[in-house]
Amino acid sequence: MPSWLPESAEGATELDGAFGLCPTLYTRYRDYVTRLWEPQVLDPVLTELVRLRVAGIHECAVEEAARTRAAVHAGLDEARIERLPYGSGDPAFSEVESAVLLFAEQFVMAPESVTDADRKRLTELLGEAGLVGLAMVCAVFDGFTRFQVVLGTQDTDPDLPYPMLVHPPGLDPDAPAEARRFDANDQIAGSPLALQPDLLASFLRMYGTLWWDGVVDHPAKEVARLRNARVTGCRYCRNVRFAQARADGLGEDQVDLITDGFEGSGLPERHKVVIRFTDFFLGDPHGLAGPRGADLRADLLAAYGPEGTVELAAGLALFMGFAKIAVTLGSVPADFPTMVIPTPGG
């Protein structure tokens, strides 16, 4: 089934057609994904096993059918790939592979189930930077596999051979030379993610582009971010407020309405559309592209247009993925206060 969006950009794949409606953001995304394959982030074989396991959980055929050259050249074979549906406990996988796959399964399905013992074991196997790299890998594959499913770009092209070898998409040619210089007061840059500085710098460029370069207003994106935080359970994401959304009119009285009773609240209808979209994205991404999502698809396009809908989907992929990083790494104190902070990239 092709994407349900009424417009598409030029490109070789359905993903190009959908994400290409937000060209600058798509460029930043491709830069980030390319960096996932660098050995200092994670062994490419482990990265590919995670990508394919996440794709299988989400039933995303186009991702399941691809094989990344870096992983194949590093020794990943089809025999292990064929065992992925059996999960992390399958004896075909080594100790490290099993631990990494278990983390990926927990990340997608129950991030709160990752324990201190799990983190300790992974740190012993991968190192501190390796654990952070694994979490950042899981975040993007979980988020943007859902992105493909929810927009209906997840099917394979019947005219192409599968499995098909692919290259990472390529680095962002506009990335600034000083990309690894971080603001010491930035909450994200001061987190454990700084153990992967190049990947973090690429993420911050992508995240800043999401907030400042799109067509969706800041309050609508903030509603999506906060709804995701409440569902995902990230204390940091739930308790921070981005300054530009506050300046543009999203006060605490409206934030308090982003709850399970939102339909009967005084929130603007366009914000209720965002919450419905968030709930599909998190709980039933296949449902939005199918008959159950017909009304919401029409509401999204009416309120935000094709480009804005893609932008919201990309935002949700990032909000969800990086909220789960905070949950799985256990890096946010229980008493984290509510505060207003500068909007990333501003």
TORLO-818760 format. One record per residue (C-alpha): residue number from 0; x, y, z. Coordinates in Angstrom, 3 decimals, m for minus. Layout:
REM TORLO-818760
@nr: NUM east: X north: Y up: Z
...
END
This chain:
REM TORLO-818760
@nr: 0 east: 0.000 north: 0.000 up: 0.000
@nr: 1 east: 1.520 north: 3.366 up: m0.958
@nr: 2 east: 1.485 north: 6.359 up: 1.345
@nr: 3 east: m1.944 north: 7.895 up: 1.964
@nr: 4 east: m0.524 north: 11.410 up: 1.636
@nr: 5 east: m2.062 north: 13.275 up: m1.327
@nr: 6 east: 1.302 north: 14.762 up: m2.318
@nr: 7 east: 4.829 north: 13.408 up: m2.562
@nr: 8 east: 8.319 north: 14.666 up: m3.281
@nr: 9 east: 10.618 north: 13.231 up: m5.907
@nr: 10 east: 12.631 north: 10.197 up: m4.917
@nr: 11 east: 13.315 north: 6.530 up: m5.469
@nr: 12 east: 11.348 north: 5.239 up: m2.489
@nr: 13 east: 8.066 north: 5.852 up: m0.702
@nr: 14 east: 10.077 north: 7.225 up: 2.207
@nr: 15 east: 11.738 north: 9.751 up: m0.117
@nr: 16 east: 8.321 north: 10.804 up: m1.366
@nr: 17 east: 6.866 north: 11.349 up: 2.096
@nr: 18 east: 9.813 north: 12.648 up: 4.118
@nr: 19 east: 11.005 north: 14.669 up: 1.139
@nr: 20 east: 8.059 north: 17.002 up: 1.727
@nr: 21 east: 10.236 north: 18.348 up: 4.584
@nr: 22 east: 13.533 north: 18.503 up: 2.657
@nr: 23 east: 15.774 north: 20.181 up: 5.235
@nr: 24 east: 14.582 north: 17.934 up: 8.019
@nr: 25 east: 15.015 north: 14.883 up: 5.780
@nr: 26 east: 18.607 north: 15.918 up: 5.057
@nr: 27 east: 19.319 north: 16.175 up: 8.780
@nr: 28 east: 17.697 north: 12.782 up: 9.361
@nr: 29 east: 19.842 north: 11.128 up: 6.681
@nr: 30 east: 22.954 north: 12.623 up: 8.249
@nr: 31 east: 22.002 north: 11.177 up: 11.624
@nr: 32 east: 21.165 north: 7.715 up: 10.309
@nr: 33 east: 24.458 north: 7.539 up: 8.416
@nr: 34 east: 26.389 north: 8.210 up: 11.632
@nr: 35 east: 24.688 north: 5.268 up: 13.351
@nr: 36 east: 26.916 north: 2.938 up: 11.357
@nr: 37 east: 30.199 north: 4.337 up: 12.668
@nr: 38 east: 32.025 north: 1.731 up: 14.818
@nr: 39 east: 32.427 north: 4.124 up: 17.755
@nr: 40 east: 28.647 north: 4.196 up: 18.069
@nr: 41 east: 28.121 north: 0.426 up: 17.909
@nr: 42 east: 29.424 north: m2.572 up: 15.986
@nr: 43 east: 27.618 north: m2.400 up: 12.588
@nr: 44 east: 26.477 north: m6.009 up: 12.974
@nr: 45 east: 24.747 north: m5.110 up: 16.242
@nr: 46 east: 23.242 north: m1.986 up: 14.699
@nr: 47 east: 21.796 north: m4.023 up: 11.836
@nr: 48 east: 20.430 north: m6.709 up: 14.127
@nr: 49 east: 18.646 north: m4.008 up: 16.120
@nr: 50 east: 17.269 north: m2.358 up: 12.979
@nr: 51 east: 15.912 north: m5.639 up: 11.641
@nr: 52 east: 14.497 north: m6.752 up: 15.005
@nr: 53 east: 12.667 north: m3.437 up: 15.414
@nr: 54 east: 11.391 north: m3.681 up: 11.827
@nr: 55 east: 10.053 north: m7.158 up: 12.550
@nr: 56 east: 8.282 north: m6.053 up: 15.726
@nr: 57 east: 6.597 north: m3.238 up: 13.784
@nr: 58 east: 5.931 north: m5.422 up: 10.714
@nr: 59 east: 7.641 north: m2.912 up: 8.418
@nr: 60 east: 8.329 north: m4.920 up: 5.268
@nr: 61 east: 10.575 north: m2.412 up: 3.520
@nr: 62 east: 12.970 north: m2.274 up: 6.487
@nr: 63 east: 12.892 north: m6.047 up: 6.978
@nr: 64 east: 13.849 north: m6.543 up: 3.325
@nr: 65 east: 16.907 north: m4.270 up: 3.344
@nr: 66 east: 20.458 north: m5.259 up: 4.326
@nr: 67 east: 22.936 north: m2.510 up: 5.153
@nr: 68 east: 26.286 north: m3.043 up: 3.416
@nr: 69 east: 28.363 north: m2.054 up: 6.440
@nr: 70 east: 26.839 north: m4.885 up: 8.490
@nr: 71 east: 27.055 north: m7.489 up: 5.726
@nr: 72 east: 30.682 north: m6.611 up: 5.074
@nr: 73 east: 31.352 north: m6.880 up: 8.826
@nr: 74 east: 30.118 north: m10.480 up: 8.817
@nr: 75 east: 26.354 north: m10.526 up: 9.383
@nr: 76 east: 24.838 north: m13.524 up: 7.597
@nr: 77 east: 21.305 north: m14.564 up: 6.665
@nr: 78 east: 21.365 north: m17.508 up: 9.077
@nr: 79 east: 21.274 north: m15.165 up: 12.085
@nr: 80 east: 18.826 north: m12.804 up: 10.429
@nr: 81 east: 16.406 north: m15.692 up: 9.900
@nr: 82 east: 16.420 north: m16.336 up: 13.656
@nr: 83 east: 15.414 north: m12.773 up: 14.592
@nr: 84 east: 11.656 north: m13.509 up: 14.790
@nr: 85 east: 12.444 north: m15.952 up: 17.613
@nr: 86 east: 13.786 north: m13.106 up: 19.731
@nr: 87 east: 16.808 north: m12.314 up: 21.841
@nr: 88 east: 16.871 north: m15.672 up: 23.607
@nr: 89 east: 17.546 north: m17.690 up: 20.468
@nr: 90 east: 20.823 north: m19.672 up: 20.767
@nr: 91 east: 21.938 north: m18.477 up: 17.321
@nr: 92 east: 22.998 north: m15.189 up: 18.937
@nr: 93 east: 26.124 north: m14.530 up: 20.964
@nr: 94 east: 26.021 north: m13.183 up: 24.508
@nr: 95 east: 26.517 north: m9.615 up: 23.292
@nr: 96 east: 23.976 north: m9.971 up: 20.487
@nr: 97 east: 21.385 north: m11.451 up: 22.851
@nr: 98 east: 21.856 north: m8.643 up: 25.377
@nr: 99 east: 21.600 north: m5.970 up: 22.684
@nr: 100 east: 18.506 north: m7.552 up: 21.140
@nr: 101 east: 16.830 north: m7.872 up: 24.542
@nr: 102 east: 17.436 north: m4.159 up: 25.156
@nr: 103 east: 15.934 north: m3.353 up: 21.735
@nr: 104 east: 12.849 north: m5.459 up: 22.501
@nr: 105 east: 12.408 north: m3.763 up: 25.865
@nr: 106 east: 12.985 north: m0.351 up: 24.287
@nr: 107 east: 10.174 north: m0.866 up: 21.767
@nr: 108 east: 7.636 north: m2.676 up: 23.913
@nr: 109 east: 8.301 north: m1.812 up: 27.580
@nr: 110 east: 11.121 north: 0.727 up: 28.128
@nr: 111 east: 10.333 north: 0.978 up: 31.834
@nr: 112 east: 11.287 north: m2.708 up: 32.202
@nr: 113 east: 15.014 north: m1.997 up: 31.697
@nr: 114 east: 16.632 north: m2.428 up: 35.109
@nr: 115 east: 19.849 north: m1.277 up: 36.731
@nr: 116 east: 21.110 north: m4.840 up: 36.310
@nr: 117 east: 20.360 north: m4.696 up: 32.572
@nr: 118 east: 22.253 north: m1.420 up: 32.251
@nr: 119 east: 25.180 north: m2.777 up: 34.266
@nr: 120 east: 25.451 north: m5.881 up: 32.076
@nr: 121 east: 25.323 north: m3.845 up: 28.864
@nr: 122 east: 27.929 north: m1.416 up: 30.188
@nr: 123 east: 30.238 north: m4.362 up: 30.912
@nr: 124 east: 29.690 north: m5.703 up: 27.386
@nr: 125 east: 29.692 north: m2.444 up: 25.396
@nr: 126 east: 31.177 north: 0.262 up: 27.630
@nr: 127 east: 29.320 north: 3.397 up: 28.741
@nr: 128 east: 29.542 north: 5.035 up: 25.315
@nr: 129 east: 28.385 north: 1.805 up: 23.674
@nr: 130 east: 25.271 north: 1.639 up: 25.858
@nr: 131 east: 24.436 north: 5.242 up: 24.969
@nr: 132 east: 25.046 north: 4.475 up: 21.297
@nr: 133 east: 22.733 north: 1.459 up: 21.517
@nr: 134 east: 19.974 north: 3.569 up: 23.057
@nr: 135 east: 20.345 north: 6.229 up: 20.337
@nr: 136 east: 20.232 north: 3.515 up: 17.654
@nr: 137 east: 17.059 north: 2.033 up: 19.154
@nr: 138 east: 15.453 north: 5.477 up: 19.405
@nr: 139 east: 15.798 north: 6.269 up: 15.729
@nr: 140 east: 14.846 north: 2.835 up: 14.429
@nr: 141 east: 11.821 north: 2.594 up: 16.727
@nr: 142 east: 10.697 north: 6.143 up: 15.945
@nr: 143 east: 11.227 north: 6.196 up: 12.212
@nr: 144 east: 10.008 north: 2.667 up: 11.593
@nr: 145 east: 6.755 north: 3.797 up: 13.196
@nr: 146 east: 6.980 north: 6.913 up: 10.991
@nr: 147 east: 6.983 north: 4.714 up: 7.885
@nr: 148 east: 4.161 north: 2.515 up: 9.145
@nr: 149 east: 1.917 north: 5.380 up: 10.210
@nr: 150 east: 2.348 north: 7.202 up: 6.875
@nr: 151 east: 1.914 north: 4.007 up: 4.857
@nr: 152 east: 5.403 north: 3.910 up: 3.310
@nr: 153 east: 6.344 north: 0.525 up: 4.790
@nr: 154 east: 5.669 north: m1.827 up: 1.873
@nr: 155 east: 8.336 north: m3.156 up: m0.478
@nr: 156 east: 8.558 north: m2.338 up: m4.165
@nr: 157 east: 7.632 north: m5.541 up: m6.074
@nr: 158 east: 9.938 north: m4.535 up: m8.934
@nr: 159 east: 13.062 north: m4.598 up: m6.743
@nr: 160 east: 15.045 north: m7.663 up: m5.615
@nr: 161 east: 14.891 north: m8.560 up: m1.925
@nr: 162 east: 16.754 north: m8.773 up: 0.280
@nr: 163 east: 18.467 north: m5.724 up: m1.156
@nr: 164 east: 21.851 north: m4.304 up: m0.110
@nr: 165 east: 21.709 north: m0.612 up: 0.738
@nr: 166 east: 24.202 north: 2.039 up: 1.804
@nr: 167 east: 23.582 north: 4.450 up: 4.681
@nr: 168 east: 22.060 north: 7.568 up: 3.107
@nr: 169 east: 25.043 north: 9.959 up: 3.381
@nr: 170 east: 26.258 north: 12.765 up: 5.646
@nr: 171 east: 24.766 north: 16.250 up: 5.673
@nr: 172 east: 27.001 north: 18.444 up: 3.489
@nr: 173 east: 25.799 north: 21.552 up: 5.345
@nr: 174 east: 26.833 north: 20.308 up: 8.793
@nr: 175 east: 28.958 north: 23.043 up: 10.418
@nr: 176 east: 32.592 north: 22.310 up: 11.188
@nr: 177 east: 32.077 north: 23.300 up: 14.846
@nr: 178 east: 29.197 north: 20.826 up: 15.208
@nr: 179 east: 30.615 north: 19.190 up: 18.337
@nr: 180 east: 30.717 north: 22.411 up: 20.346
@nr: 181 east: 27.815 north: 22.320 up: 22.799
@nr: 182 east: 26.173 north: 24.901 up: 25.010
@nr: 183 east: 27.155 north: 23.870 up: 28.533
@nr: 184 east: 23.711 north: 24.921 up: 29.780
@nr: 185 east: 21.824 north: 22.779 up: 27.253
@nr: 186 east: 19.956 north: 20.040 up: 29.122
@nr: 187 east: 20.301 north: 17.513 up: 26.281
@nr: 188 east: 23.972 north: 18.278 up: 25.641
@nr: 189 east: 24.643 north: 17.839 up: 29.351
@nr: 190 east: 23.061 north: 14.379 up: 29.406
@nr: 191 east: 24.733 north: 10.971 up: 28.916
@nr: 192 east: 24.182 north: 11.461 up: 25.169
@nr: 193 east: 27.380 north: 13.542 up: 25.204
@nr: 194 east: 29.281 north: 10.241 up: 25.355
@nr: 195 east: 28.471 north: 10.035 up: 21.620
@nr: 196 east: 29.441 north: 13.611 up: 20.637
@nr: 197 east: 29.232 north: 13.351 up: 16.838
@nr: 198 east: 25.890 north: 11.576 up: 16.988
@nr: 199 east: 24.593 north: 14.064 up: 19.553
@nr: 200 east: 25.667 north: 17.009 up: 17.403
@nr: 201 east: 23.818 north: 15.539 up: 14.420
@nr: 202 east: 20.735 north: 14.961 up: 16.572
@nr: 203 east: 20.759 north: 18.551 up: 17.853
@nr: 204 east: 20.891 north: 19.858 up: 14.280
@nr: 205 east: 17.955 north: 17.620 up: 13.366
@nr: 206 east: 15.981 north: 18.578 up: 16.476
@nr: 207 east: 16.593 north: 22.289 up: 15.976
@nr: 208 east: 15.445 north: 21.984 up: 12.367
@nr: 209 east: 12.256 north: 20.265 up: 13.526
@nr: 210 east: 11.393 north: 23.117 up: 15.860
@nr: 211 east: 12.381 north: 26.120 up: 13.757
@nr: 212 east: 12.320 north: 25.225 up: 10.058
@nr: 213 east: 8.859 north: 23.731 up: 9.580
@nr: 214 east: 5.278 north: 24.781 up: 8.923
@nr: 215 east: 3.676 north: 23.467 up: 12.135
@nr: 216 east: 3.306 north: 26.005 up: 14.949
@nr: 217 east: 5.228 north: 25.515 up: 18.191
@nr: 218 east: 2.162 north: 24.926 up: 20.420
@nr: 219 east: 0.964 north: 22.035 up: 18.224
@nr: 220 east: 4.380 north: 20.359 up: 18.310
@nr: 221 east: 4.570 north: 20.952 up: 22.063
@nr: 222 east: 1.190 north: 19.256 up: 22.521
@nr: 223 east: 2.522 north: 16.208 up: 20.651
@nr: 224 east: 5.712 north: 16.196 up: 22.714
@nr: 225 east: 3.883 north: 16.453 up: 26.039
@nr: 226 east: 1.268 north: 13.832 up: 25.127
@nr: 227 east: 4.087 north: 11.478 up: 24.173
@nr: 228 east: 5.871 north: 12.216 up: 27.462
@nr: 229 east: 2.803 north: 11.315 up: 29.495
@nr: 230 east: 2.255 north: 8.068 up: 27.610
@nr: 231 east: 5.942 north: 7.075 up: 27.455
@nr: 232 east: 6.622 north: 8.012 up: 31.064
@nr: 233 east: 9.652 north: 10.268 up: 30.632
@nr: 234 east: 9.883 north: 12.565 up: 33.685
@nr: 235 east: 12.203 north: 14.999 up: 31.933
@nr: 236 east: 10.015 north: 15.345 up: 28.841
@nr: 237 east: 6.871 north: 15.572 up: 30.948
@nr: 238 east: 8.205 north: 18.308 up: 33.231
@nr: 239 east: 9.950 north: 20.666 up: 30.797
@nr: 240 east: 8.116 north: 23.307 up: 28.804
@nr: 241 east: 9.653 north: 24.797 up: 25.673
@nr: 242 east: 9.750 north: 28.577 up: 25.817
@nr: 243 east: 8.533 north: 29.392 up: 22.305
@nr: 244 east: 5.369 north: 27.296 up: 22.656
@nr: 245 east: 4.706 north: 29.098 up: 25.956
@nr: 246 east: 5.317 north: 32.473 up: 24.303
@nr: 247 east: 2.960 north: 31.501 up: 21.468
@nr: 248 east: 0.090 north: 30.859 up: 23.862
@nr: 249 east: 0.296 north: 27.297 up: 25.211
@nr: 250 east: m0.123 north: 28.048 up: 28.907
@nr: 251 east: m0.118 north: 25.650 up: 31.827
@nr: 252 east: m3.924 north: 25.676 up: 31.875
@nr: 253 east: m3.904 north: 24.055 up: 28.409
@nr: 254 east: m1.024 north: 21.722 up: 29.257
@nr: 255 east: m3.155 north: 20.366 up: 32.118
@nr: 256 east: m5.783 north: 19.295 up: 29.536
@nr: 257 east: m3.418 north: 16.959 up: 27.653
@nr: 258 east: m4.881 north: 13.964 up: 29.484
@nr: 259 east: m7.104 north: 11.011 up: 28.686
@nr: 260 east: m10.151 north: 13.259 up: 29.020
@nr: 261 east: m8.941 north: 15.678 up: 26.347
@nr: 262 east: m11.856 north: 15.096 up: 23.934
@nr: 263 east: m14.314 north: 16.881 up: 26.214
@nr: 264 east: m11.874 north: 19.619 up: 27.215
@nr: 265 east: m11.475 north: 23.179 up: 26.038
@nr: 266 east: m8.383 north: 22.432 up: 23.958
@nr: 267 east: m8.548 north: 23.752 up: 20.389
@nr: 268 east: m9.746 north: 21.105 up: 17.946
@nr: 269 east: m6.462 north: 21.214 up: 16.018
@nr: 270 east: m4.648 north: 20.240 up: 19.224
@nr: 271 east: m7.072 north: 17.394 up: 19.811
@nr: 272 east: m6.187 north: 16.163 up: 16.316
@nr: 273 east: m2.517 north: 16.146 up: 17.342
@nr: 274 east: m3.278 north: 14.108 up: 20.474
@nr: 275 east: m5.278 north: 11.558 up: 18.462
@nr: 276 east: m2.381 north: 11.304 up: 16.017
@nr: 277 east: 0.079 north: 10.829 up: 18.890
@nr: 278 east: m2.022 north: 8.034 up: 20.365
@nr: 279 east: m2.153 north: 6.201 up: 17.028
@nr: 280 east: 1.595 north: 6.675 up: 16.557
@nr: 281 east: 2.395 north: 5.232 up: 19.973
@nr: 282 east: m0.252 north: 2.542 up: 20.233
@nr: 283 east: m1.518 north: 1.547 up: 16.790
@nr: 284 east: 0.627 north: 2.895 up: 13.928
@nr: 285 east: m0.771 north: 0.383 up: 11.409
@nr: 286 east: m4.267 north: 1.496 up: 12.359
@nr: 287 east: m3.807 north: 5.047 up: 11.123
@nr: 288 east: m2.918 north: 3.899 up: 7.610
@nr: 289 east: m5.917 north: 1.524 up: 7.557
@nr: 290 east: m9.702 north: 1.946 up: 7.720
@nr: 291 east: m9.702 north: 2.866 up: 11.431
@nr: 292 east: m7.663 north: 5.966 up: 10.727
@nr: 293 east: m9.651 north: 7.401 up: 7.805
@nr: 294 east: m11.291 north: 10.212 up: 9.785
@nr: 295 east: m8.088 north: 11.218 up: 11.524
@nr: 296 east: m6.146 north: 11.218 up: 8.250
@nr: 297 east: m8.686 north: 13.670 up: 6.826
@nr: 298 east: m8.514 north: 15.817 up: 9.977
@nr: 299 east: m4.710 north: 15.900 up: 9.900
@nr: 300 east: m4.576 north: 16.952 up: 6.278
@nr: 301 east: m7.261 north: 19.586 up: 6.820
@nr: 302 east: m5.498 north: 21.064 up: 9.856
@nr: 303 east: m1.825 north: 20.739 up: 8.864
@nr: 304 east: m1.600 north: 19.736 up: 5.188
@nr: 305 east: 0.708 north: 17.017 up: 3.834
@nr: 306 east: 3.944 north: 18.777 up: 4.812
@nr: 307 east: 2.724 north: 19.557 up: 8.314
@nr: 308 east: 1.497 north: 15.990 up: 8.783
@nr: 309 east: 4.933 north: 14.622 up: 7.859
@nr: 310 east: 6.559 north: 17.147 up: 10.170
@nr: 311 east: 4.353 north: 16.046 up: 13.064
@nr: 312 east: 5.119 north: 12.385 up: 12.340
@nr: 313 east: 8.860 north: 13.106 up: 12.332
@nr: 314 east: 8.458 north: 15.061 up: 15.560
@nr: 315 east: 6.690 north: 12.146 up: 17.202
@nr: 316 east: 9.451 north: 9.786 up: 16.047
@nr: 317 east: 12.000 north: 12.004 up: 17.792
@nr: 318 east: 9.895 north: 12.778 up: 20.863
@nr: 319 east: 9.107 north: 9.117 up: 21.478
@nr: 320 east: 12.570 north: 7.766 up: 20.708
@nr: 321 east: 14.451 north: 10.186 up: 22.893
@nr: 322 east: 11.923 north: 10.009 up: 25.737
@nr: 323 east: 12.543 north: 6.258 up: 25.762
@nr: 324 east: 16.290 north: 6.903 up: 25.931
@nr: 325 east: 15.787 north: 8.804 up: 29.180
@nr: 326 east: 13.581 north: 6.007 up: 30.535
@nr: 327 east: 15.842 north: 3.108 up: 29.535
@nr: 328 east: 19.076 north: 4.779 up: 30.669
@nr: 329 east: 17.496 north: 5.795 up: 33.984
@nr: 330 east: 19.150 north: 9.193 up: 33.723
@nr: 331 east: 16.389 north: 11.475 up: 35.096
@nr: 332 east: 16.007 north: 11.919 up: 38.881
@nr: 333 east: 12.600 north: 11.157 up: 40.393
@nr: 334 east: 12.251 north: 14.711 up: 41.719
@nr: 335 east: 12.998 north: 16.477 up: 38.423
@nr: 336 east: 11.139 north: 19.827 up: 38.682
@nr: 337 east: 8.789 north: 21.468 up: 36.203
@nr: 338 east: 10.593 north: 24.260 up: 34.336
@nr: 339 east: 10.505 north: 26.343 up: 31.171
@nr: 340 east: 13.644 north: 25.983 up: 29.027
@nr: 341 east: 14.752 north: 27.497 up: 25.691
@nr: 342 east: 13.333 north: 25.728 up: 22.658
@nr: 343 east: 16.098 north: 23.549 up: 21.146
@nr: 344 east: 17.888 north: 25.172 up: 18.231
@nr: 345 east: 16.502 north: 28.642 up: 18.932
END
